[in-house]
Amino acid sequence: MLLALPTSVAMAFVVNLLVCLYFYAMYKKQNGHCSYLHWSRSCGLFAGGIALSVLAHKYNDSQALNAISCFFLYASTYGLFFGLNLFELARHSSHLFQKAQILFFAGVGAILITSFHGQLVNSVASIFMAVMFFVTEGYFHERRSPYQTAYNAVRAVLLLHAFIMFLQGVVIFAITFSGHDNATNQLFEAVLLSHLILVITTALLLPVLHLLRQKRYWQQKADTDELTNLLSRRAFIQKAYMSLADRSISQHSLLMVDIDHFKAINDKHGHPLGDKVLKQIARAMNSEIRKSDLIGRLGGEEFVILMPGASSDEALRIADRLRQVVSNVDIKLQSESVNVTVSIGISASSALLDSWDLLLENADKALYTAKRQGRNMVCKFDSPQPFLGA
C-alpha cells in the first residue's frame, strides 16, 4: 500500500490547493505573468475535482457529481498546457496549441457522452488526461536549452504521469462491467502520488525556469546595442578578450569603422535620420562580414569588427568591400535622403602583439590616418599609404 486512500486523497487536495495559492501569489508578484494564473487555475481545478469526487462517492456514487469531477480533473491538464503555451517553451507552440484545443473539446464531448455510463466516464477522462500530458510534453521534445536538465525533469514527470493515467484508464475500462473495483485502489493511489510529484516538480521548476529566462533576457539586452542590435561595447570587448586568449587562433585583425561627417548629418537632418543612418550602416556591414567575425558598436558613430584568423591583407580586402557597400547605401527618411561614407582603420595581432588594448590603439591610429588623409578610405597600421581614397 503506497498510502492509505483517504490520506492520499486529502494530501492531493491540500497540496493542489496550496500550490494553487502559491502560483496565484507568483502571478501577482510577476506583474501579471499569465502562465502563473493558468497554472494556479490548473491546481485549483484539480483540487475541485478531488473534492467533487469525494462528494460523488459520499452521495451514493452520484453520476452527475462524478461527471463534473472528471471534467474538472481533465480541465486541469488543459490549464497546465495553456500555461506552458504562454510560457513559450517551444517555437512550434501555435501548432501544438491547435492540437490541444481540438483534443480538449474532443475530451469534453467524450466525458459528456459517457457521463451516465458508470465508471466508463472515469476511464475516458483518464485516457484523455494522459493524451493531454503527452501533448504537453511535446513542448520539450527535441528542445535544446541552457536549462536542459530542468526541462528533462519536467518531461520525465509528465511522461510518468501520462503513462499512469493511461494505465488507469485502460484498467477501469477493462473492469467496467466486472463489478469489482477494489483492484483499482492501488492504481488510483499511484495516480495521486505521481500527480503530487508532478505538482511539486512544476511548482519548484517552472518559476525557477522563468527567473532564469528573465535573467538571460536582461543579459542579452545588456549585451546588445539597442539602436543597431549589434554587440554593445562591454559585450564586444568581453568576447574579444576571449577570442584573443584562444591559442588555437593564430592571428586576429581588428577594424575600426567611423562614419564620416556624422555630426554634420545630425545637425543638418536631425537625430531621427542620424539614427536611421546608424541602423542601416550597421545592417549593411553585418551582412558582409564572415560568420566567425564579431561586430559591435563602441559608441556614437564608431563601430568595431574583430576578425579571428584573418591576416591583415584579408582584412584589408574585406574592409574595402565594406567601404564600397556603405557608400552605395541610400538612406531615406520621409522626404530627406543621404549617402554616407566610412573611414576604416586596421590593425593585426602577431606573436609579439596579442593585447586587446594595443590592437585597439593601433586600429584607432590607423583610423585617424584615414580621416586625416581625406576620409572614405581604408588604412592599415604602420602602412605608409591608404589602401583606397575617395
Backbone hydrogen bonds, N-H to C=O, Kabsch-Sander energy under -0.5 kcal/mol:
donor,donor_aa,acceptor,acceptor_aa,energy
7,T,4,A,-0.5
8,S,4,A,-2.6
9,V,5,L,-2.4
10,A,6,P,-2.5
11,M,7,T,-2.7
12,A,8,S,-2.5
13,F,9,V,-2.3
14,V,10,A,-2.6
15,V,11,M,-2.8
16,N,12,A,-2.1
17,L,13,F,-2.1
18,L,14,V,-2.7
19,V,15,V,-2.8
20,C,16,N,-2.1
21,L,17,L,-2.0
22,Y,18,L,-2.3
23,F,19,V,-2.9
24,Y,20,C,-1.9
25,A,21,L,-2.3
26,M,22,Y,-2.1
27,Y,23,F,-2.3
28,K,24,Y,-2.0
29,K,25,A,-2.2
30,Q,26,M,-2.6
31,N,28,K,-0.8
32,G,27,Y,-2.0
33,H,27,Y,-0.6
34,C,32,G,-0.7
36,Y,33,H,-1.2
37,L,33,H,-0.8
38,H,34,C,-2.1
39,W,35,S,-2.3
40,S,36,Y,-2.4
41,R,37,L,-2.3
42,S,38,H,-2.2
43,C,39,W,-2.1
44,G,40,S,-2.3
45,L,41,R,-3.0
46,F,42,S,-2.1
47,A,43,C,-2.4
48,G,44,G,-2.5
49,G,45,L,-2.7
50,I,46,F,-2.3
51,A,47,A,-2.2
52,L,48,G,-2.5
53,S,49,G,-2.0
54,V,50,I,-2.2
55,L,51,A,-2.2
56,A,52,L,-2.6
57,H,53,S,-2.0
58,K,54,V,-2.1
59,Y,55,L,-2.3
60,N,57,H,-0.6
60,N,58,K,-0.9
61,D,56,A,-0.9
62,S,56,A,-1.8
66,N,62,S,-2.2
67,A,63,Q,-2.5
68,I,64,A,-2.3
69,S,65,L,-2.5
70,C,66,N,-2.3
71,F,67,A,-2.1
72,F,68,I,-2.4
73,L,69,S,-2.5
74,Y,70,C,-2.5
75,A,71,F,-2.9
76,S,72,F,-1.6
77,T,73,L,-0.9
77,T,74,Y,-0.7
78,Y,74,Y,-1.2
79,G,75,A,-2.1
80,L,76,S,-1.8
81,F,77,T,-2.2
82,F,78,Y,-3.2
83,G,79,G,-2.1
84,L,80,L,-1.9
85,N,81,F,-2.3
86,L,82,F,-1.9
87,F,83,G,-1.6
88,E,84,L,-0.9
88,E,85,N,-0.6
89,L,84,L,-1.0
93,S,90,A,-0.8
96,L,92,H,-1.7
97,F,93,S,-2.7
98,Q,94,S,-1.8
99,K,95,H,-1.7
100,A,96,L,-2.8
101,Q,97,F,-2.3
102,I,98,Q,-2.1
103,L,99,K,-2.6
104,F,100,A,-2.8
105,F,101,Q,-2.3
106,A,102,I,-2.1
107,G,103,L,-2.6
108,V,104,F,-2.4
109,G,105,F,-2.2
110,A,106,A,-2.2
111,I,107,G,-2.4
112,L,108,V,-2.3
113,I,109,G,-2.3
114,T,110,A,-2.0
115,S,111,I,-0.5
115,S,112,L,-0.8
117,H,114,T,-1.8
120,L,117,H,-1.9
121,V,118,G,-0.9
122,N,119,Q,-0.6
123,S,119,Q,-1.7
124,V,120,L,-2.5
125,A,121,V,-2.5
126,S,122,N,-2.3
127,I,123,S,-2.2
128,F,124,V,-2.5
129,M,125,A,-2.4
130,A,126,S,-2.2
131,V,127,I,-2.2
132,M,128,F,-2.2
133,F,129,M,-2.1
134,F,130,A,-2.0
135,V,131,V,-2.4
136,T,132,M,-2.4
137,E,133,F,-2.3
138,G,134,F,-0.9
138,G,135,V,-0.7
139,Y,136,T,-1.8
140,F,137,E,-1.8
141,H,137,E,-0.7
143,R,140,F,-1.8
148,Q,145,S,-1.2
151,Y,147,Y,-2.0
152,N,148,Q,-2.8
153,A,149,T,-1.8
154,V,150,A,-2.0
155,R,151,Y,-2.6
156,A,152,N,-2.6
157,V,153,A,-2.0
158,L,154,V,-2.4
159,L,155,R,-2.6
160,L,156,A,-2.4
161,H,157,V,-2.6
162,A,158,L,-2.4
163,F,159,L,-2.4
164,I,160,L,-2.3
165,M,161,H,-2.6
166,F,162,A,-2.5
167,L,163,F,-2.5
168,Q,164,I,-2.5
169,G,165,M,-2.4
170,V,166,F,-2.3
171,V,167,L,-2.6
172,I,168,Q,-2.8
173,F,169,G,-2.2
174,A,170,V,-2.2
175,I,171,V,-1.8
176,T,172,I,-0.6
176,T,173,F,-0.6
178,S,175,I,-1.5
179,G,175,I,-0.9
181,D,179,G,-0.6
184,T,181,D,-1.3
185,N,182,N,-1.5
187,L,183,A,-0.5
188,F,184,T,-2.8
189,E,185,N,-2.2
190,A,186,Q,-2.2
191,V,187,L,-2.2
192,L,188,F,-2.3
193,L,189,E,-2.8
194,S,190,A,-2.8
195,H,191,V,-2.3
196,L,192,L,-2.3
197,I,193,L,-2.1
198,L,194,S,-2.3
199,V,195,H,-3.0
200,I,196,L,-2.7
201,T,197,I,-2.6
202,T,198,L,-2.7
203,A,199,V,-2.4
204,L,200,I,-1.7
205,L,201,T,-3.2
206,L,202,T,-1.7
208,V,204,L,-0.8
209,L,205,L,-3.1
210,H,206,L,-2.3
211,L,207,P,-2.4
212,L,208,V,-2.6
213,R,209,L,-2.5
214,Q,210,H,-2.2
215,K,211,L,-2.4
216,R,212,L,-2.4
217,Y,213,R,-2.6
218,W,214,Q,-2.5
219,Q,215,K,-1.9
220,Q,216,R,-2.5
221,K,217,Y,-2.3
222,A,218,W,-2.2
223,D,219,Q,-1.8
224,T,220,Q,-0.6
224,T,221,K,-0.8
225,D,230,L,-3.6
229,N,225,D,-2.4
231,L,295,I,-1.6
232,S,223,D,-2.4
236,F,232,S,-2.8
237,I,233,R,-2.4
238,Q,234,R,-2.1
239,K,235,A,-2.3
240,A,236,F,-2.7
241,Y,237,I,-2.4
242,M,238,Q,-1.7
243,S,239,K,-2.3
244,L,240,A,-2.7
245,A,241,Y,-1.6
246,D,243,S,-1.0
247,R,245,A,-0.9
249,I,246,D,-1.6
250,S,248,S,-0.7
253,S,307,M,-1.4
254,L,347,S,-3.3
255,L,305,I,-3.0
256,M,254,L,-0.5
256,M,345,G,-3.0
257,V,255,L,-0.6
257,V,303,F,-3.0
258,D,343,S,-2.5
259,I,301,E,-1.4
260,D,341,T,-2.5
262,F,259,I,-1.0
265,I,261,H,-1.5
266,N,262,F,-2.2
267,D,263,K,-2.6
268,K,264,A,-2.4
269,H,265,I,-2.8
270,G,265,I,-0.6
270,G,266,N,-1.7
274,G,270,G,-1.7
275,D,271,H,-3.1
276,K,272,P,-1.8
277,V,273,L,-2.3
278,L,274,G,-2.1
279,K,275,D,-2.3
280,Q,276,K,-2.6
281,I,277,V,-2.5
282,A,278,L,-2.1
283,R,279,K,-2.2
284,A,280,Q,-2.4
285,M,281,I,-2.5
286,N,282,A,-2.4
287,S,283,R,-1.5
288,E,284,A,-0.6
288,E,285,M,-1.2
289,I,285,M,-1.3
293,D,290,R,-1.0
294,L,306,L,-2.5
296,G,304,V,-2.4
297,R,231,L,-2.3
298,L,296,G,-0.6
298,L,302,E,-1.4
299,G,302,E,-1.3
302,E,299,G,-2.4
303,F,257,V,-3.1
304,V,296,G,-2.5
305,I,255,L,-2.5
306,L,294,L,-2.3
307,M,253,S,-3.3
309,G,251,Q,-3.1
310,A,307,M,-1.6
315,A,311,S,-2.6
316,L,312,S,-1.9
317,R,313,D,-1.9
318,I,314,E,-2.2
319,A,315,A,-2.7
320,D,316,L,-2.1
321,R,317,R,-1.8
322,L,318,I,-2.4
323,R,319,A,-2.4
324,Q,320,D,-2.2
325,V,321,R,-2.6
326,V,322,L,-2.7
327,S,323,R,-1.8
328,N,324,Q,-1.0
328,N,325,V,-0.7
329,V,326,V,-1.6
331,I,329,V,-0.7
331,I,338,V,-2.2
332,K,330,D,-0.6
333,L,336,E,-2.9
336,E,333,L,-2.3
338,V,331,I,-2.5
340,V,329,V,-0.5
343,S,258,D,-2.5
344,I,377,M,-2.4
345,G,256,M,-2.6
346,I,379,C,-2.4
347,S,254,L,-2.0
349,S,252,H,-3.1
350,S,353,L,-2.8
354,D,352,L,-0.6
359,L,355,S,-2.4
360,L,356,W,-2.7
361,E,357,D,-2.4
362,N,358,L,-2.8
363,A,359,L,-2.0
364,D,360,L,-2.2
365,K,361,E,-1.9
366,A,362,N,-2.2
367,L,363,A,-2.2
368,Y,364,D,-2.2
369,T,365,K,-1.9
370,A,366,A,-2.1
371,K,367,L,-2.3
372,R,368,Y,-2.6
373,Q,369,T,-2.0
374,G,371,K,-1.3
375,R,370,A,-2.4
378,V,388,L,-0.7
379,C,344,I,-2.6
381,F,346,I,-2.6
383,S,380,K,-1.8
387,F,378,V,-3.3
388,L,378,V,-0.6
